[in-house]
Amino acid sequence: MKTLQLPSGREIPILGQGTWRMGEKASQKQAEIDALRLGIDLGMTLIDTAEMYGEGGAEKVVAEAISDCREEVFLVSKFYPYNASYQGVIKACNRSLSRLKTDYIDLYLLHWRGSIPLSETLEALQHLKQAGKILDYGVSNFDVDDMEEALSLPGGDVIATNQVLYNLMRRGIEWDLLPWCKDRHIPIMAYSPIEQKAFINHPKLAAIAKQHHATPTQIALNWLLRQDNVISIPKATNLNHVRENRAALDINLTEEDLKEIDRIFPPPNRKQTLAMR
């Protein structure tokens, strides 16, 4: 698995697994565990979750999926903005650690910005890192102005990533946020990289996919995996979809393919409001 280097020097896989909407239905639990386990076996050892997903349910699913391979997994979790106070972050982290049945989180993120001062949140994250409960920390859904403010504060200089909505249909960050983060060697982690199955029957992507014996969704994911300084975390609970996501990494798009993709999904020509989901 290809990796990127975080500001701390640690390596993170460029293709992982998301868990949004997991842990919500008991009837789906085993299928979710099986999907995550298969992904790990295929090399997608990065797993992204959050206390918000299933109100902790997704973290419990992840705990079972990684119970016998924790050291192989790069584990990411996120905390609510209303838990972003100094004590709130520490308590939220301890709850997540308990649900995940681990004593450390590889990368811990503020899920989106709220009303609590970033300086207080960063102070708590520094404390957790010094205590060994988290190995790196970062943010999610931050635009350039938010990132600039965060990096100006104590502890902001080691922000490891910014997780944002980014895919072929949501290219707004290419105007400013993506190059801003690249210049500072802060990887972008793209959530909803396949836009919740929106590419499955896309006729124009299907024409490109046919040339590569692939699916339109695989083409959309491969395009994202080709982007410099970008990590992708598609979610799948169907075993065939897990295999397809991993296989997308091996597609070799041509320059003609890339030009056609830009024609179908034009890059931004102006600043856009940061897309969120």
Secondary structure, DSSP 8 states (H G I E B T S, - for coil): --EEE-TTS-EEESBEE--TTTTS-GGGHHHHHHHHHHHHHTT--EEE--TTGGGGHHHHHHHHHTTTTGGG-EEEEEE-GGG-SHHHHHHHHHHHHHHHT-S-EEEEEE-S--SS-HHHHHHHHHHHHHTTSEEEEEEES--HHHHHHHHTSTTGGG---EEEE-BTTB-GGGTTHHHHHHHTT--EEEESTTGGGTTTT-HHHHHHHHHTT--HHHHHHHHHHTSTTEEE-----SHHHHHHHHHGGG----HHHHHHHHHHS---SS-------
